[in-house]
């Protein structure tokens, strides 16, 4: 586990080792810590816009002693897995635009309004709570459901944002987006007793039905 204070110090150390200015998006537990939803996290999940920035960041991590590890140990056979680097109990998951079954889209990037700069070279943009939920849906581990539940129970969720982003993901080629989000939220409602409006689930699954009908016609 890494605490907020440890994370701040670590990000400063990384910034000092970067060769150029790098902008990165924090999702998962890291974003939740910056937004005040939790005090510690098991891993630091980051999304990069381009391969060059990711390689520069990875080089800085390696200079601190981090070693690459097999992502399949955590993500199994899921697609678009991150590059993972670990030192003792601290782990970085480095994604490139795609986070398993979702894309960290331009609309998600625009919603990342909280920004932190660490010295000169590291700019960290914090994902919006709605988009953290969507990314939790993409990775879909047990702790991801716990985290999504914490967010939904802590802030007022605009369900239209989630529905519209699911539609956007479909436009971007992620055809399972509405189904995966609907299944994820339905599981939270049924098994974790999270207050999710039934009309939200109905809307998502109606999108899935429409997709199925269009496939049959097409």
SULNORNOR-V138523 format. One record per pair of residues at least 24 apart in sequence whose C-alpha atoms are under 8 Angstrom apart, sorted by sequence separation. I is the first residue (numbers start at 1). GAP is how many residues later the second one is. D is the distance in Angstrom with one decimal. If there is no record, write none. Layout:
[[I,GAP,D] [I,GAP,D]]
//
This chain:
[[24,24,5.2] [61,24,7.8] [23,25,7.4] [24,25,7.3] [179,25,6.9] [178,26,5.5] [179,26,6.5] [130,27,7.1] [178,27,7.0] [130,28,7.9] [134,28,7.4] [4,29,6.7] [178,29,6.7] [179,29,6.0] [4,30,7.9] [23,30,7.7] [178,30,6.3] [22,31,5.9] [130,31,7.2] [131,31,7.8] [102,32,7.9] [130,32,6.6] [102,33,7.1] [4,35,6.1] [22,35,7.8] [3,36,6.0] [4,36,6.2] [20,36,8.0] [99,36,6.9] [102,36,5.9] [3,37,4.3] [19,37,6.9] [101,37,5.3] [163,37,7.7] [2,38,5.3] [3,38,6.8] [18,38,6.4] [100,38,5.8] [101,38,7.8] [1,39,6.1] [2,39,5.5] [18,39,6.5] [99,39,6.6] [100,39,6.3] [149,39,7.1] [1,40,5.4] [2,40,6.4] [54,40,7.3] [99,40,7.4] [163,40,7.8] [1,41,4.6] [2,41,7.6] [153,41,7.5] [159,41,6.9] [163,41,6.8] [1,42,7.3] [18,42,5.9] [54,42,7.6] [138,42,7.7] [152,42,7.7] [153,42,8.0] [14,43,7.6] [17,43,5.3] [137,43,7.0] [145,43,7.0] [149,43,7.8] [137,44,6.1] [140,44,7.8] [51,45,7.0] [149,45,6.5] [14,46,5.8] [17,46,7.8] [44,46,8.0] [46,46,7.6] [48,46,7.4] [50,46,6.7] [14,47,6.6] [42,47,7.8] [43,47,6.3] [44,47,6.2] [45,47,6.1] [46,47,6.3] [47,47,6.1] [48,47,6.2] [49,47,6.2] [50,47,7.7] [134,47,7.2] [137,47,6.0] [42,48,7.0] [43,48,4.9] [44,48,4.8] [45,48,4.8] [46,48,5.2] [47,48,4.7] [48,48,5.0] [49,48,5.7] [42,49,7.2] [43,49,5.7] [44,49,6.0] [45,49,6.2] [46,49,6.0] [47,49,5.6] [48,49,5.9] [14,50,8.0] [43,50,7.0] [45,50,7.6] [47,50,6.0] [47,52,7.9] [47,57,7.7] [107,58,8.0] [75,64,7.7] [105,64,7.8] [103,66,6.8] [102,67,6.8] [103,69,7.8] [103,71,7.8] [102,72,6.6] [101,73,6.9] [101,75,7.9] [102,75,7.1] [101,76,7.5] [25,84,7.8] [2,87,7.9] [25,87,7.8] [1,88,6.3] [2,88,6.6] [1,89,6.6] [34,92,7.3] [31,95,5.4] [31,96,6.2] [32,97,7.9] [24,98,7.8] [26,98,6.6] [21,99,6.9] [22,99,5.9] [23,99,6.2] [24,99,6.4] [25,99,5.8] [26,99,6.0] [27,99,6.8] [21,100,3.9] [22,100,5.2] [23,100,4.7] [24,100,5.2] [25,100,4.7] [26,100,5.0] [27,100,5.5] [20,101,5.9] [21,101,5.9] [22,101,6.1] [23,101,6.0] [24,101,6.2] [25,101,5.8] [26,101,5.9] [31,101,7.7] [19,102,7.9] [21,102,7.5] [23,102,7.4] [25,102,6.5] [15,103,6.2] [16,103,7.4] [18,103,6.4] [15,104,6.5] [16,104,7.9] [18,104,7.7] [28,104,6.0] [15,105,7.1] [16,105,7.2] [27,105,5.8] [12,106,5.5] [15,106,5.3] [11,107,6.8] [12,107,6.7] [15,107,5.1] [28,107,7.2] [14,108,7.9] [27,108,7.3] [28,108,6.9] [11,111,7.9] [37,113,7.2] [37,114,6.9] [37,117,7.9] [29,118,7.9]]
//
